[in-house]
Amino acid sequence: MNEEKLIQEAQQGNVAAMMELAKYYAEKSSGSDDEVGDVMSIEDFNKMMAGMDGNDDDEKDKALAYKYYRMAAEAGNARAMAEVGHRLYDGIGVEKNVEESDVWYKRAAEAGDPAAMRVVAFRSDDDAEKFKYFKLSAELLKPSLNKTDSIKQTAINYATGKGTDKNVAKAEEWLAKLDEHDASSTRAQISNLTGETFWLEKAAETSVDAMIQMAERFVLKDDFATALTWYKKAAANGSTDAMSIIGDIFYIGENGVDQSYETAFEWYNRAARRNHNMAKIKATLMIYRGRGVKQDLQRAFRNFDKLSWTREKFFGVLRFNSVARYYAAKMVENGEGCDKNPVEAVERYKVAGGIERIRNNESARRIPKAIYKVADAYFFGEGVKQNFAKALTFYEKTFTDGDGRTPYHLEAAKKVMWMYELGEGIPQSPDKAEEWRKKFQED
């Protein structure tokens, strides 16, 4: 590349030269236009890292890239207008200016740049303008995730009548441009937006997520018999969550469904065999209690013990293996299905309560009742050396970590009150005793 010649041609108004220079300086800077995943040489990597520390040459290259994109944009190049909008928005080679960025993206969209159209559609507060540019970008973009997203938005606008006249037939025409998964998820989204069930029913012909959403709608109506039909469809398509929920429905005996522990255990077991963590725990609890299956304490302990030391995958905001850890500790404490061992029981309760971790990087769900059991152990000196200060700490923690008016939650507050009232192993304090009396009376 002859840089000097291109500069001369750019100064003479050659837009192609302006664009070539802009791309050259953009790629030369550490903020190049390379996509994530491109192979990068050691030299380029070092250059990029240097740029992150504010390399002067790198910043000059970014500024030059902006300069030539701006020149080409002012000369009418739509792609350059979109680049100017992008760089103004992110502050690349120029001071960040969101308002001016919007102006240039709008100019680029009006000049026919499909990527800019999509940006304008997302940022616009005007429904008609959003629809216009989503539809245009869907028609003009090359096949990509962005094109798919624009097609989805266009279908949604036709289905909801937002920014255009409502037209179900045209919505279906646009949905037909999507693959089966995207079409089904978009129909479910439309149903949620409009409240029109037929969209979700259509999605539920192939989409497991839609099947579960259909089931949930009937749950909200207390029609568990119909909900069960949809959950079974999802289960037949491999949803372990649906299998576990079916187990819940039969275990409780919801409206329209007769209670059956045997059927509940069968469904929990199906999900458990497919590695559904909570279903494993629920099935094991039934084995422990002898509900729906013959009681087998040794088998229950083996299952709880295995789950106690298994790293589990993240599951929403909660992690469930601590439930297994609590029951394994309880069984060791009582000698159920295993040898009785008070020392080991306390250690297991500590892990279930989150007092100790089995791995430094694990953040498990804390079981307040397990913390209460640790407090009792220190208070009575069972499995550990008696220590009233530690007992007090863990009784207080049981109360603060508790999530409701449960017997152990309130009992912990009472024990703290009496320890302060009587000076049981700690300095007597009527004021603190009264403070804790109010806690469990008001809670």
C-alpha positions as CSV (number, residue, x, y, z in Angstrom):
1,M,0.0,0.0,0.0
2,N,1.3,3.5,-0.9
3,E,0.1,5.5,2.1
4,E,1.3,8.9,0.8
5,K,-0.4,8.4,-2.6
6,L,-3.7,7.4,-0.9
7,I,-3.5,10.5,1.4
8,Q,-3.1,12.7,-1.7
9,E,-6.0,11.0,-3.4
10,A,-8.2,11.3,-0.3
11,Q,-7.4,15.0,-0.1
12,Q,-8.5,15.3,-3.7
13,G,-11.9,13.8,-2.8
14,N,-11.4,10.2,-3.7
15,V,-13.8,8.4,-1.4
16,A,-12.4,4.9,-2.1
17,A,-9.0,6.2,-0.9
18,M,-10.5,7.7,2.2
19,M,-12.1,4.3,3.1
20,E,-8.9,2.4,2.4
21,L,-7.0,4.7,4.7
22,A,-9.6,4.5,7.4
23,K,-9.6,0.7,7.4
24,Y,-5.8,0.7,7.3
25,Y,-5.5,2.9,10.4
26,A,-8.3,1.0,12.2
27,E,-6.6,-2.3,11.6
28,K,-3.2,-0.8,12.5
29,S,-4.5,0.3,15.9
30,S,-5.0,-2.2,18.8
31,G,-8.7,-1.5,18.4
32,S,-8.8,-3.2,15.0
33,D,-11.9,-4.4,13.3
34,D,-10.8,-8.1,13.7
35,E,-13.6,-10.2,15.0
36,V,-13.4,-12.1,18.3
37,G,-11.9,-15.5,17.5
38,D,-9.6,-14.4,14.7
39,V,-6.1,-15.8,14.9
40,M,-3.7,-13.2,16.3
41,S,0.0,-13.3,16.1
42,I,2.3,-12.7,19.1
43,E,3.3,-9.4,17.7
44,D,-0.3,-8.3,17.2
45,F,-1.2,-9.5,20.7
46,N,1.7,-7.5,22.2
47,K,0.6,-4.5,20.2
48,M,-2.9,-4.8,21.5
49,M,-1.8,-5.1,25.1
50,A,0.4,-2.0,24.6
51,G,-2.6,-0.2,23.3
52,M,-4.6,-1.0,26.3
53,D,-2.0,0.9,28.4
54,G,-2.6,4.0,26.3
55,N,0.1,3.6,23.6
56,D,0.4,7.1,21.8
57,D,0.9,5.6,18.3
58,D,-2.2,3.5,18.8
59,E,-4.4,6.4,19.8
60,K,-3.0,8.4,16.8
61,D,-4.0,5.5,14.5
62,K,-7.5,5.5,16.0
63,A,-7.8,9.2,15.5
64,L,-6.6,8.9,11.8
65,A,-9.1,6.1,11.2
66,Y,-11.9,8.3,12.5
67,K,-10.6,11.3,10.4
68,Y,-10.8,9.4,7.2
69,Y,-14.1,7.7,8.0
70,R,-15.5,11.1,8.8
71,M,-14.2,12.5,5.4
72,A,-15.8,9.6,3.5
73,A,-19.0,10.0,5.5
74,E,-19.3,13.7,4.7
75,A,-18.7,12.7,1.1
76,G,-21.8,10.5,1.2
77,N,-20.5,7.0,1.9
78,A,-23.1,5.1,3.9
79,R,-20.7,2.5,5.5
80,A,-18.4,5.4,6.6
81,M,-21.4,7.2,8.2
82,A,-22.2,4.0,10.2
83,E,-18.5,3.8,11.3
84,V,-18.5,7.4,12.4
85,G,-21.6,6.7,14.5
86,H,-20.0,3.6,16.0
87,R,-16.8,5.5,16.9
88,L,-18.6,8.5,18.3
89,Y,-20.7,6.2,20.5
90,D,-17.7,4.2,21.9
91,G,-15.3,7.1,21.9
92,I,-12.8,5.4,19.5
93,G,-10.4,8.0,18.1
94,V,-12.7,10.8,19.0
95,E,-14.4,12.1,22.2
96,K,-17.6,10.1,23.0
97,N,-20.7,11.8,21.8
98,V,-23.9,9.7,21.9
99,E,-26.2,12.4,20.5
100,E,-23.9,13.0,17.5
101,S,-23.6,9.2,17.1
102,D,-27.3,8.9,16.7
103,V,-27.3,11.6,14.0
104,W,-24.7,9.7,12.0
105,Y,-26.4,6.3,12.4
106,K,-29.6,7.8,11.2
107,R,-27.9,9.3,8.1
108,A,-26.3,5.9,7.4
109,A,-29.6,4.2,7.7
110,E,-31.3,6.7,5.4
111,A,-28.3,6.2,2.9
112,G,-29.0,2.5,2.9
113,D,-26.6,0.9,5.3
114,P,-28.5,-2.2,6.8
115,A,-26.3,-2.5,9.9
116,A,-27.0,1.2,10.7
117,M,-30.7,0.5,10.1
118,R,-30.7,-2.1,12.8
119,V,-29.0,0.2,15.3
120,V,-31.5,3.0,14.6
121,A,-34.3,0.5,15.1
122,F,-33.0,-0.5,18.5
123,R,-32.4,3.0,19.7
124,S,-35.5,4.7,18.3
125,D,-38.4,5.6,20.6
126,D,-40.8,5.8,17.7
127,D,-42.6,2.5,17.1
128,A,-43.2,3.2,13.3
129,E,-39.5,4.1,12.8
130,K,-38.4,0.9,14.7
131,F,-40.6,-1.2,12.5
132,K,-39.4,0.5,9.3
133,Y,-35.8,-0.1,10.0
134,F,-36.1,-3.5,11.5
135,K,-37.9,-4.6,8.3
136,L,-35.4,-2.9,6.0
137,S,-32.4,-4.4,7.8
138,A,-34.1,-7.8,7.8
139,E,-34.4,-7.5,4.0
140,L,-30.9,-6.1,3.3
141,L,-28.6,-7.7,5.9
142,K,-26.5,-10.7,4.8
143,P,-27.3,-14.0,6.7
144,S,-26.1,-13.5,10.3
145,L,-27.4,-13.4,13.9
146,N,-28.2,-9.7,13.3
147,K,-30.4,-10.6,10.3
148,T,-32.1,-13.3,12.3
149,D,-32.8,-10.8,15.1
150,S,-34.2,-8.3,12.7
151,I,-36.5,-10.9,11.2
152,K,-37.7,-11.8,14.6
153,Q,-38.5,-8.2,15.4
154,T,-40.3,-7.7,12.2
155,A,-42.5,-10.7,12.9
156,I,-43.2,-9.5,16.4
157,N,-44.2,-6.1,15.1
158,Y,-46.7,-7.5,12.6
159,A,-48.1,-9.9,15.3
160,T,-48.5,-7.2,17.9
161,G,-49.4,-4.3,15.6
162,K,-46.7,-2.2,17.1
163,G,-45.4,0.4,14.6
164,T,-47.6,-1.1,11.8
165,D,-51.0,-2.6,11.2
166,K,-51.5,-5.9,13.0
167,N,-51.2,-8.7,10.4
168,V,-51.0,-12.3,11.6
169,A,-50.5,-13.6,8.0
170,K,-47.5,-11.4,7.4
171,A,-46.1,-12.3,10.9
172,E,-46.3,-15.9,9.8
173,E,-44.5,-15.1,6.5
174,W,-41.6,-13.6,8.4
175,L,-41.6,-16.4,11.0
176,A,-41.2,-18.9,8.1
177,K,-37.8,-17.3,7.3
178,L,-36.5,-18.5,10.7
179,D,-35.3,-22.0,11.6
180,E,-37.7,-24.1,13.7
181,H,-36.1,-23.2,17.1
182,D,-36.1,-19.4,16.4
183,A,-39.6,-19.5,15.0
184,S,-40.9,-21.4,18.1
185,S,-39.2,-19.1,20.6
186,T,-40.5,-16.0,18.8
187,R,-44.0,-17.4,18.8
188,A,-43.7,-17.9,22.5
189,Q,-42.5,-14.4,22.9
190,I,-45.4,-13.0,20.8
191,S,-47.8,-15.0,23.0
192,N,-46.3,-13.4,26.2
193,L,-46.6,-10.0,24.6
194,T,-50.2,-10.3,23.3
195,G,-51.7,-12.8,25.7
196,E,-52.9,-14.7,22.6
197,T,-52.6,-18.4,23.4
198,F,-52.7,-19.7,19.8
199,W,-49.1,-18.4,19.2
200,L,-47.9,-20.4,22.2
201,E,-49.9,-23.5,21.1
202,K,-48.3,-23.3,17.7
203,A,-44.8,-23.0,19.3
204,A,-45.6,-25.9,21.6
205,E,-45.9,-28.2,18.6
206,T,-42.1,-28.4,18.5
207,S,-40.6,-26.3,21.3
208,V,-40.1,-27.9,24.7
209,D,-39.8,-24.5,26.4
210,A,-43.2,-23.6,24.9
211,M,-44.7,-26.8,26.1
212,I,-43.6,-25.9,29.7
213,Q,-44.9,-22.4,29.3
214,M,-48.3,-23.9,28.2
215,A,-48.2,-26.1,31.3
216,E,-47.4,-23.1,33.6
217,R,-50.4,-21.2,32.2
218,F,-52.7,-24.0,33.3
219,V,-51.0,-24.2,36.7
220,L,-51.9,-20.5,37.2
221,K,-55.5,-21.4,36.5
222,D,-55.3,-24.3,39.0
223,D,-56.0,-26.7,36.2
224,F,-53.3,-29.3,37.0
225,A,-54.8,-32.1,34.9
226,T,-54.3,-30.1,31.7
227,A,-50.9,-28.8,32.9
228,L,-49.9,-32.4,33.5
229,T,-50.7,-33.1,29.8
230,W,-48.3,-30.4,28.6
231,Y,-45.6,-31.3,31.2
232,K,-45.8,-34.9,29.9
233,K,-45.3,-33.7,26.3
234,A,-42.2,-31.8,27.4
235,A,-40.9,-34.9,29.3
236,A,-41.5,-37.0,26.2
237,N,-39.2,-34.6,24.4
238,G,-36.4,-35.0,27.0
239,S,-37.1,-32.2,29.6
240,T,-35.8,-33.4,32.9
241,D,-37.3,-30.3,34.6
242,A,-40.7,-31.4,33.3
243,M,-40.1,-34.9,34.7
244,S,-39.3,-33.5,38.1
245,I,-42.3,-31.2,38.1
246,I,-44.6,-34.1,37.2
247,G,-43.2,-35.9,40.3
248,D,-44.1,-32.8,42.4
249,I,-47.6,-32.8,41.1
250,F,-48.2,-36.5,41.9
251,Y,-46.4,-36.1,45.3
252,I,-48.7,-33.3,46.4
253,G,-51.9,-34.4,44.6
254,E,-52.7,-31.1,42.9
255,N,-56.2,-30.0,41.8
256,G,-57.5,-32.5,39.3
257,V,-54.7,-35.0,39.9
258,D,-54.9,-37.7,42.5
259,Q,-51.9,-38.0,44.9
260,S,-49.7,-41.0,44.2
261,Y,-46.3,-41.4,45.9
262,E,-45.6,-44.4,43.7
263,T,-46.1,-42.3,40.5
264,A,-44.2,-39.4,42.0
265,F,-41.2,-41.6,42.7
266,E,-41.3,-43.1,39.2
267,W,-41.1,-39.6,37.7
268,Y,-38.4,-38.4,40.1
269,N,-36.4,-41.5,39.2
270,R,-36.8,-40.8,35.5
271,A,-35.3,-37.4,35.9
272,A,-32.7,-38.6,38.3
273,R,-31.4,-41.2,35.8
274,R,-30.9,-38.3,33.4
275,N,-28.8,-36.5,36.0
276,H,-31.4,-34.0,37.3
277,N,-29.9,-33.0,40.7
278,M,-33.0,-32.0,42.6
279,A,-34.9,-35.1,41.4
280,K,-32.1,-37.2,42.7
281,I,-32.5,-35.6,46.1
282,K,-36.3,-35.9,46.1
283,A,-36.2,-39.6,45.0
284,T,-33.7,-40.3,47.8
285,L,-35.9,-38.5,50.4
286,M,-38.7,-40.9,49.3
287,I,-36.4,-43.9,49.8
288,Y,-35.4,-42.5,53.2
289,R,-39.0,-42.0,54.3
290,G,-40.4,-45.1,52.6
291,R,-42.9,-43.2,50.5
292,G,-43.9,-44.7,47.2
293,V,-41.0,-47.1,47.5
294,K,-39.8,-49.5,50.2
295,Q,-37.8,-47.8,52.9
296,D,-34.0,-48.5,52.5
297,L,-31.9,-46.4,54.9
298,Q,-28.6,-47.8,53.6
299,R,-29.5,-47.0,50.0
300,A,-30.7,-43.5,51.1
301,F,-27.4,-42.8,52.9
302,R,-25.3,-44.0,50.0
303,N,-27.2,-41.6,47.7
304,F,-27.1,-38.6,50.1
305,D,-23.4,-39.3,50.8
306,K,-22.6,-39.4,47.1
307,L,-24.5,-36.1,46.4
308,S,-22.8,-34.5,49.4
309,W,-19.4,-34.7,47.8
310,T,-20.4,-34.1,44.2
311,R,-19.8,-30.8,42.5
312,E,-23.1,-29.7,41.2
313,K,-23.8,-27.4,38.3
314,F,-25.3,-24.0,39.0
315,F,-29.0,-24.1,39.2
316,G,-30.7,-20.8,39.3
317,V,-30.0,-18.8,42.4
318,L,-29.8,-21.9,44.6
319,R,-27.6,-24.9,44.8
320,F,-29.2,-28.1,46.2
321,N,-26.5,-30.5,47.2
322,S,-26.5,-29.0,50.7
323,V,-29.9,-30.5,51.2
324,A,-28.3,-33.9,50.6
325,R,-25.4,-32.9,52.9
326,Y,-27.9,-32.0,55.7
327,Y,-29.7,-35.4,55.5
328,A,-26.4,-37.3,55.3
329,A,-25.3,-35.5,58.5
330,K,-28.6,-36.3,60.2
331,M,-28.3,-40.0,59.3
332,V,-24.7,-40.1,60.6
333,E,-25.9,-38.3,63.8
334,N,-28.7,-40.9,64.3
335,G,-26.9,-44.0,62.9
336,E,-29.5,-44.4,60.2
337,G,-28.2,-46.7,57.4
338,C,-24.6,-46.1,58.6
339,D,-22.5,-46.1,61.8
340,K,-23.4,-43.4,64.3
341,N,-20.7,-40.8,64.6
342,P,-21.3,-37.5,66.5
343,V,-18.0,-36.0,65.5
344,E,-18.5,-36.7,61.8
345,A,-22.1,-35.5,62.0
346,V,-21.0,-32.1,63.2
347,E,-18.4,-31.8,60.4
348,R,-21.1,-32.7,57.9
349,Y,-23.5,-30.2,59.4
350,K,-20.9,-27.5,59.1
351,V,-20.6,-28.2,55.4
352,A,-24.4,-28.2,54.9
353,G,-24.7,-25.0,56.8
354,G,-22.0,-23.3,54.7
355,I,-19.8,-22.8,57.8
356,E,-17.1,-24.8,56.0
357,R,-16.7,-25.5,52.3
358,I,-15.7,-28.8,50.7
359,R,-14.0,-26.7,48.0
360,N,-12.6,-23.2,48.2
361,N,-14.4,-22.1,45.0
362,E,-17.8,-23.6,45.9
363,S,-20.7,-21.4,47.1
364,A,-23.4,-23.8,48.2
365,R,-26.9,-23.1,49.5
366,R,-26.7,-22.7,53.3
367,I,-29.2,-24.8,55.3
368,P,-30.0,-22.8,58.5
369,K,-31.2,-25.9,60.3
370,A,-27.7,-27.4,59.8
371,I,-26.2,-24.2,61.4
372,Y,-28.7,-24.7,64.3
373,K,-27.4,-28.3,64.7
374,V,-23.8,-27.1,64.9
375,A,-24.9,-24.5,67.5
376,D,-26.5,-27.3,69.6
377,A,-23.4,-29.4,69.3
378,Y,-21.2,-26.7,70.7
379,F,-23.8,-25.9,73.4
380,F,-24.1,-29.5,74.7
381,G,-20.6,-30.6,73.8
382,E,-21.8,-33.4,71.5
383,G,-19.2,-34.3,68.8
384,V,-17.1,-31.2,69.6
385,K,-15.7,-29.7,72.7
386,Q,-18.3,-27.6,74.6
387,N,-18.0,-23.9,73.6
388,F,-20.7,-21.5,74.6
389,A,-19.3,-18.6,72.7
390,K,-19.4,-20.6,69.4
391,A,-22.8,-21.9,70.3
392,L,-24.1,-18.3,70.7
393,T,-22.5,-17.3,67.4
394,F,-24.2,-20.1,65.5
395,Y,-27.6,-19.7,67.2
396,E,-27.5,-16.1,66.1
397,K,-26.4,-17.1,62.6
398,T,-29.3,-19.6,62.4
399,F,-31.7,-16.7,63.1
400,T,-30.2,-14.3,60.7
401,D,-29.8,-16.9,57.9
402,G,-33.3,-18.3,58.5
403,D,-36.1,-17.5,56.0
404,G,-39.2,-17.9,58.0
405,R,-41.1,-18.7,61.1
406,T,-39.9,-22.2,61.4
407,P,-39.4,-24.1,64.8
408,Y,-35.6,-24.1,64.6
409,H,-35.5,-20.5,63.5
410,L,-37.5,-19.3,66.5
411,E,-35.9,-21.8,68.9
412,A,-32.5,-20.4,68.0
413,A,-33.7,-16.9,69.0
414,K,-35.1,-18.3,72.3
415,K,-31.8,-20.0,73.1
416,V,-29.8,-16.7,72.5
417,M,-32.3,-14.9,74.7
418,W,-31.9,-17.5,77.6
419,M,-28.1,-17.5,77.3
420,Y,-28.1,-13.8,77.8
421,E,-30.8,-14.0,80.5
422,L,-29.1,-16.6,82.6
423,G,-25.5,-15.9,81.6
424,E,-25.2,-19.5,80.3
425,G,-21.5,-19.7,79.5
426,I,-21.4,-16.0,78.5
427,P,-21.6,-12.7,80.3
428,Q,-25.2,-12.1,81.6
429,S,-27.0,-9.2,79.8
430,P,-30.6,-8.4,80.5
431,D,-30.6,-5.8,77.8
432,K,-29.5,-8.2,75.1
433,A,-31.9,-10.8,76.5
434,E,-34.8,-8.4,76.0
435,E,-33.5,-7.5,72.5
436,W,-33.7,-11.1,71.5
437,R,-37.0,-11.7,73.2
438,K,-38.5,-9.0,70.9
439,K,-36.9,-10.7,67.9
440,F,-38.6,-14.0,68.2
441,Q,-41.9,-12.4,69.4
442,E,-42.0,-10.0,66.4
443,D,-40.7,-12.4,63.8
